[in-house]
Amino acid sequence: MTLIPSPSANSRSRPRCLRALAFAGLMCSQTAMAVSYGIYDPRALAMGGATVAAGDTQNAHFYNPALLSFHDEDEDLTQDGRFIVPGLLAMSSEGGKAARNLIEDDMVENITSSIDSFNANPTNEQSQRGLLDAMSDINTAMRDMDENPIELELFTGLSVSEPAEREGGSFYLGLRAIVFGEADVTEEDLALMEDYEEAARFIATSGAEGEQHPELYDGTQLRDPRPELTSQAQISSLAISEWGIAMAKEFTVFNQPVSFGFTPKIVQAEVYRDDVNFIDEVPSYSDNKKSHLTMNFDLGVAAEVYENVRVGFAVRDVMTKSFKSQNGLALNLEPRMRLGVAYVNDWISVGMDVDAKKNKPIATEEDNQELALGVDVRPWKSLSFRTGYRQNFAGESDDVLSFGLRYAVWRLEMELAYAVSDDVEGGALQFGLRF
């Protein structure tokens, strides 16, 4: 979750977490989204991602560095600089939640251990109940992941920004982790695990519920189903760490003030791509990931074309990069371009962004091209209310609604946001210090 303060009145209008994320793609029967333009803080999440023109000087380095120069006063006379402490933004689909539960509860290993415990003492009530719980949990998780697309994304980072008079700069560190997966959950596996759950229920209720399923036994011993499961998946994980310095300055172009922004950055990408199944151990993330150290940059331009009306255009990751995994498979990260328009004054910001082109998949997921709408209302200097809407019109993902607020006490600011659709849920939280 992440948080960043609203625009100033003076403004002119890892390993374990990543391994779990990687394995979360195990049973995904539908593809997740391509790498989007990105949402990196609570204000953007609450406003649906509409930030290329409606962003502020505190988060401009993420969305459009040109906005850093949308400031009218000397930096020594204001408290519009921000230090943002590390926060967290997380998004997950229903399929993603099921996958996380599968990892955290070690459901796959529990199949074998519960059967071993039952076979060792078949009349023990605790071993019977453990068998039923293990079979019920894995069956539910498999069906949830079979029926729902997986989307998993995390971001955490910190930043320091300092806007000046019609120019500005900022420094930031950030880590974005994304997982994609494509899997085949076979009907045979689903039917087999349903039989095992029925057999476990029959045992735990002394025949009152479920079915006996004698075909699942070798003599008196219940067989372990894992060697018979055929479902498997190819999973792709991309973790991007960035160290960036954003800078912006306003120039006059044909008698029109125009701000230009530039963000050179060092990028470390950790790539993981492998095949997984229910039989073997999950391939180790730390042993199978491959790290790449490279450089890239973002560009942005923005202008106030009428009083309080802004337009903006920005490109993230201008240079196309191809990152290979340990086993030689490639993940491609291409430039992501976005247009924005906004109305901004001291008490309200209304913005609309649209991706200028489809964002191509880095692996097997579908295209992504988003429309974002957002509103930020500031009835008091210490309080802001936000809401937004986001739609991927190049894919089949559900539209996302979002909400958020900012509250300030002295120089401390807290922001939070929540986003939800029929399938996706996410939140962000972050704290900032004005200086």
C-alpha positions, 0 to 999 in steps of 0.5 A: 500500500502507498501514500502521497500527499495531494497537490500543494495550494501553491502548485500551478494548477524479497526472496520468499515473497517473490518465490510465492508470487512466482508459484502463484501462477501455478494453476492459472487457466486464464492469462493475466494482464500485460505490464501496465503503465503502472500504479505506484502510490495511493493517490494514483490507485484511488484516482484509477491511475489518472496521473500523467496530467493530474499528478502532483510534484510528489509523485511525478517521477513515477508518471510524468517527470515534467510535472515536477516543474508545476510549482510557482514558488521558491523551494526555500519559502514553501514546505512542498518538498516530500520525503516518502517513507517505504510503503506498500501497494498490492493488487490481487485477483480471486485466483491470486488469493487462492494461489497465495493460500496454496503457498502459505498453507503448503497445501500440496505437501499437506496432501502427502502428509495427511495421507501418510498420517491417516494410513499410519492410524486410520481410526484416529479422529484427528488424522481423519479430520486432517485428511478431510481438511487437506483434501477440501482445501486443495480441491477448493484452491484448484477450482478457484484458480481454474475458474478465475484469472490470476493477477498479482502485483506488489510495489514498494519504494521511497522517494524525496522530491523538491519542486522549485520555481518552474523546475524541480527534481526528485530521487526515488527507489522502487521495487515492482514485482509482477507474476504471469502464468498460463496453466492447464488444470485438467478435468481429470485432476479436478475429478480425481481430487473431488473423489478424494474429498468425497472419500475423506468426508466418508471416512470423517463422518463414518459413512454419513456423508461422501462416498467410499471410493474403494478404487482410491485404495491399494489394499487398506492403504489410501494412495497418494494422488500426487503422482497421478496429477497431470496439471502443470503450468509455465510461470513468469515472474519479473521483479524490477528494482529502480534507482532514478533521478527525475528532473524537470524544467519549464521552457517557452515554446512558440510563446507557450510555457511547456515543461519537459521532464527526464528520468535516467535510472538504473534498473535491476531485473530479476527474471524467473520463468519455469514449469511447475506441477503438483508432483515435483517440488516448486523450482527454487526462486533463488536458484532459478532466477536470473538478474540483469543490471541495465539502464533506462529512462523515462520522458515526459512533457506537460503544459497548461493550455488554458487556465487550470487545464493541463495536458501531458504525455509520458513514456516509461522505459523508453528503451526496449529491454529483453531479459532472459531467465536461467533456462534461456526463455526471454521476457520483453519489456517495451516502452509504455506511452500514456496521454493525459488531460486534467483540470486542476485548481487549489481544491480539486483535480479531475484527470483522464489518462489513456494508453497511447498504444497497446502494452504488449505481453512480456510472456503469455498474457494478453494485451493491456491498454487502459483508460483511467478517470480520477477525481481528487477533492481537497475541501480542507488543506489537511484532508483530501477525498479521491475516487477513480475508475479504470478500464482495460479496453484491450483485454477482458479484465473487469473494470476497477473502481477505487477510493482513497483519502489523505489526512495531514497533521503538522508536517506528517501526511498519511494516505490510503486507497482501496480498489475493487472489481468483480475479480480484483482487490487491492490497497495502498498505504504510505506516509510522507513528511513535508519539508 
